[in-house]
Amino acid sequence: MRVKIKNNISASLLPAVFILVLLMLWQAAAMNLNAAYIIPSPVQILKKIWELRAPLFKVHFPATLKVTLIGLAISLVLGLALAISMDLSSIIKNMFYPIVVISQTIPTTAIAPLFVLWFGYGIWSKVLVTVLITFFPIAITVYDGFRSANTGMSELLKTYGAGKMDIFLKIKIPCALPYFFSAIKMAIPMSVIGAAIGEWLGAKSGLGYFSRRMMTQLDGAGVFAPIVILSAMAMIMAGIAALIEKKAVRWRGEN
């Protein structure tokens, strides 16, 4: 038992030590280069976050968080709806699957300025960029989860008179649940990236907009400060999703 606890502690400390070593190497390289406008040190970035905490956390962070959450929610609804529809109907799958794949070949940096032209500098141009990026992994991953359902169990339920809805609720949804949470954990950082890209290319507020503004001033620490906040936001959201997954899919950890 003690060996197991010791191994768990070592496994949890190893990533922290690795990250600390990387930060120390970054700090040493930045101090040796001595050009903060190119590579600011971690200490300089933290100082910049503290100096600009008012606009960063009171204005720009809420704007980016709002875009991220709205875009992620829309992607969830649309992705789940399409995944269910493709599983229920091969016609719908043949119609929409190629379109979903093609949508991922469009460069985001090329389509985002068009969204700004069509919808202005408001929130919806950024939301659409986020949806465009996060919609695909949710739809395809959940669809793969439905297709992974045990066909033998489905046939057994049919012999007992179960209908399509019974099979969907009792077989396919439990099978797709781990895939759903995997899709969520993939979509969260992508939604943050989509929001930042949309703000970078056309916005009046947001962490992406703030980073671009700092770049025009050759403020390296100011450019990295919003990026650090974006990374922290993505990690916290992914951590929340992982906690919900542990509660919702208890049997996964037991297997």
C-alpha positions as CSV (number, residue, x, y, z in Angstrom):
1,M,0.0,0.0,0.0
2,R,2.8,2.4,0.9
3,V,4.6,1.5,-2.3
4,K,1.5,2.3,-4.3
5,I,1.0,5.7,-2.5
6,K,4.7,6.5,-3.1
7,N,4.4,5.7,-6.8
8,N,1.3,7.9,-7.1
9,I,3.1,10.8,-5.5
10,S,6.1,10.3,-7.8
11,A,3.8,10.2,-10.8
12,S,2.1,13.4,-9.8
13,L,5.3,15.2,-9.0
14,L,7.1,14.3,-12.2
15,P,5.1,16.6,-14.6
16,A,5.5,19.5,-12.1
17,V,9.3,19.0,-12.0
18,F,9.4,18.7,-15.8
19,I,7.5,22.0,-16.2
20,L,9.7,23.7,-13.6
21,V,12.8,22.6,-15.5
22,L,11.5,23.9,-18.7
23,L,10.6,27.3,-17.1
24,M,14.1,27.5,-15.6
25,L,15.7,26.8,-19.0
26,W,13.4,29.5,-20.6
27,Q,14.3,32.0,-17.9
28,A,18.1,31.3,-18.4
29,A,17.7,31.6,-22.2
30,A,15.8,34.8,-22.0
31,M,18.3,36.4,-19.6
32,N,21.2,35.3,-21.8
33,L,19.5,36.8,-24.9
34,N,18.4,40.0,-23.1
35,A,15.9,41.0,-25.7
36,A,12.5,41.0,-24.0
37,Y,10.7,42.2,-27.1
38,I,11.7,38.9,-28.7
39,I,11.7,36.3,-25.9
40,P,10.5,37.7,-22.5
41,S,11.3,35.6,-19.4
42,P,8.6,33.9,-17.4
43,V,9.3,36.4,-14.6
44,Q,8.8,39.3,-16.9
45,I,5.5,37.8,-18.2
46,L,4.2,37.3,-14.6
47,K,5.2,40.9,-13.8
48,K,3.3,42.1,-16.9
49,I,0.2,40.1,-15.9
50,W,0.3,41.7,-12.5
51,E,0.8,45.2,-13.9
52,L,-2.0,44.8,-16.4
53,R,-4.3,42.8,-14.2
54,A,-7.1,45.3,-14.3
55,P,-7.7,45.4,-18.1
56,L,-6.7,41.8,-18.6
57,F,-9.1,40.3,-16.0
58,K,-11.8,42.9,-15.9
59,V,-12.2,43.6,-19.7
60,H,-10.4,41.1,-22.0
61,F,-10.7,37.8,-20.1
62,P,-14.5,38.0,-19.6
63,A,-14.8,38.8,-23.4
64,T,-12.8,35.8,-24.4
65,L,-14.5,33.5,-21.9
66,K,-17.9,34.5,-23.2
67,V,-16.9,33.8,-26.8
68,T,-15.4,30.5,-25.8
69,L,-18.4,29.3,-23.8
70,I,-21.0,30.3,-26.3
71,G,-19.0,28.8,-29.2
72,L,-18.4,25.6,-27.3
73,A,-22.1,25.3,-26.3
74,I,-23.2,25.8,-29.9
75,S,-20.7,23.3,-31.1
76,L,-21.9,20.8,-28.6
77,V,-25.5,21.1,-29.7
78,L,-24.8,21.0,-33.4
79,G,-22.1,18.2,-33.0
80,L,-24.4,16.0,-31.0
81,A,-27.3,16.6,-33.3
82,L,-25.3,15.7,-36.4
83,A,-23.7,12.7,-34.7
84,I,-27.1,11.3,-33.7
85,S,-28.5,12.0,-37.2
86,M,-25.6,10.3,-39.0
87,D,-26.0,7.3,-36.7
88,L,-29.7,7.0,-37.3
89,S,-29.6,7.6,-41.1
90,S,-27.0,6.6,-43.6
91,I,-28.5,9.1,-46.0
92,I,-27.8,12.0,-43.7
93,K,-24.3,10.6,-43.1
94,N,-23.5,10.4,-46.8
95,M,-24.8,14.0,-47.2
96,F,-23.1,15.7,-44.3
97,Y,-20.0,13.8,-43.6
98,P,-18.1,15.1,-46.6
99,I,-19.2,18.7,-45.8
100,V,-18.0,18.4,-42.2
101,V,-14.6,17.2,-43.5
102,I,-14.4,19.9,-46.1
103,S,-15.1,22.5,-43.4
104,Q,-11.9,21.6,-41.7
105,T,-9.8,22.2,-44.8
106,I,-10.7,25.9,-44.8
107,P,-7.8,27.9,-43.2
108,T,-9.2,29.7,-40.2
109,T,-7.0,32.7,-40.7
110,A,-8.6,33.1,-44.2
111,I,-12.3,32.7,-43.2
112,A,-12.1,34.7,-39.9
113,P,-11.7,38.1,-41.7
114,L,-14.8,37.3,-43.8
115,F,-16.8,36.6,-40.7
116,V,-15.8,40.1,-39.5
117,L,-17.0,41.6,-42.8
118,W,-20.3,39.7,-42.6
119,F,-21.1,40.1,-38.9
120,G,-19.0,43.0,-37.8
121,Y,-16.6,43.3,-34.8
122,G,-19.3,42.0,-32.4
123,I,-19.2,38.7,-30.6
124,W,-20.8,36.5,-33.3
125,S,-17.9,36.7,-35.8
126,K,-15.6,35.3,-33.1
127,V,-18.2,32.7,-32.0
128,L,-18.5,31.4,-35.6
129,V,-14.7,31.0,-35.8
130,T,-14.9,29.0,-32.6
131,V,-17.7,26.8,-33.8
132,L,-15.9,26.2,-37.1
133,I,-12.9,24.8,-35.2
134,T,-14.7,22.8,-32.5
135,F,-17.7,21.4,-34.4
136,F,-15.7,18.7,-36.3
137,P,-14.1,16.8,-33.4
138,I,-17.3,16.7,-31.4
139,A,-19.5,15.4,-34.3
140,I,-17.0,12.8,-35.6
141,T,-15.8,11.5,-32.2
142,V,-19.3,11.1,-30.8
143,Y,-20.4,9.4,-34.1
144,D,-17.5,7.0,-33.8
145,G,-18.7,6.3,-30.2
146,F,-22.1,5.3,-31.5
147,R,-20.6,3.1,-34.1
148,S,-18.5,1.3,-31.5
149,A,-21.6,-0.1,-29.8
150,N,-21.6,-3.9,-29.4
151,T,-23.7,-5.3,-32.3
152,G,-24.1,-8.6,-30.5
153,M,-25.8,-6.8,-27.6
154,S,-28.0,-4.9,-30.0
155,E,-29.1,-8.0,-31.7
156,L,-29.9,-9.6,-28.3
157,L,-32.1,-6.7,-27.3
158,K,-33.9,-7.0,-30.6
159,T,-34.8,-10.6,-29.9
160,Y,-36.4,-9.4,-26.7
161,G,-38.5,-6.9,-28.7
162,A,-36.4,-3.8,-28.1
163,G,-36.9,-1.0,-30.6
164,K,-34.3,1.5,-32.1
165,M,-34.9,3.9,-29.2
166,D,-34.3,1.3,-26.6
167,I,-31.1,0.2,-28.3
168,F,-29.9,3.8,-28.6
169,L,-30.6,4.6,-24.9
170,K,-29.3,1.4,-23.4
171,I,-26.4,0.4,-25.7
172,K,-25.3,3.3,-27.8
173,I,-25.3,6.1,-25.3
174,P,-23.3,4.3,-22.7
175,C,-20.8,3.3,-25.4
176,A,-20.5,6.8,-26.7
177,L,-20.2,8.5,-23.3
178,P,-16.4,8.1,-23.0
179,Y,-16.1,9.3,-26.6
180,F,-18.2,12.3,-25.8
181,F,-15.9,13.4,-22.9
182,S,-12.9,12.8,-25.1
183,A,-14.4,15.1,-27.7
184,I,-15.1,17.7,-25.0
185,K,-11.5,17.6,-23.8
186,M,-10.3,18.0,-27.3
187,A,-12.8,20.8,-28.1
188,I,-12.0,22.9,-25.0
189,P,-8.5,24.0,-26.0
190,M,-9.6,24.3,-29.7
191,S,-12.5,26.6,-28.6
192,V,-10.0,28.8,-26.7
193,I,-7.7,28.9,-29.8
194,G,-10.7,29.8,-32.0
195,A,-11.8,32.6,-29.8
196,A,-8.2,34.0,-29.7
197,I,-7.8,33.8,-33.5
198,G,-11.1,35.5,-34.0
199,E,-10.1,38.3,-31.6
200,W,-6.7,38.6,-33.1
201,L,-8.0,39.1,-36.6
202,G,-10.9,41.5,-35.8
203,A,-12.2,42.6,-32.4
204,K,-12.5,45.4,-29.9
205,S,-11.7,43.4,-26.8
206,G,-10.5,40.0,-25.8
207,L,-7.2,38.4,-24.9
208,G,-6.4,37.7,-28.6
209,Y,-7.0,41.4,-29.4
210,F,-4.9,42.5,-26.4
211,S,-2.0,40.3,-27.5
212,R,-2.1,41.7,-31.0
213,R,-2.2,45.3,-29.6
214,M,0.9,44.5,-27.5
215,M,2.7,43.1,-30.5
216,T,2.3,46.4,-32.4
217,Q,4.0,48.1,-29.4
218,L,6.9,45.5,-29.5
219,D,6.0,44.5,-26.0
220,G,7.0,40.8,-25.8
221,A,5.9,40.3,-22.2
222,G,2.6,41.9,-23.1
223,V,2.1,39.5,-26.0
224,F,2.8,36.5,-23.9
225,A,0.7,37.6,-20.9
226,P,-2.7,36.9,-22.6
227,I,-1.4,33.7,-24.0
228,V,-0.5,32.5,-20.4
229,I,-4.0,33.4,-19.3
230,L,-5.5,31.6,-22.3
231,S,-3.5,28.4,-21.5
232,A,-4.6,28.6,-17.8
233,M,-8.2,29.0,-18.8
234,A,-8.1,26.0,-21.2
235,M,-6.4,23.8,-18.5
236,I,-9.0,24.7,-15.9
237,M,-11.9,24.1,-18.2
238,A,-10.3,20.7,-19.3
239,G,-9.8,19.8,-15.6
240,I,-13.5,20.5,-14.9
241,A,-14.5,18.3,-17.8
242,A,-12.2,15.5,-16.5
243,L,-13.8,15.8,-13.0
244,I,-17.3,15.6,-14.5
245,E,-16.2,12.6,-16.6
246,K,-15.0,10.7,-13.5
247,K,-18.4,11.3,-11.9
248,A,-20.4,10.4,-15.0
249,V,-18.4,7.4,-16.3
250,R,-17.4,5.6,-13.1
251,W,-17.3,2.2,-14.8
252,R,-14.6,3.4,-17.2
253,G,-12.0,3.6,-14.4
254,E,-13.0,0.2,-13.0
255,N,-12.3,-1.7,-16.2
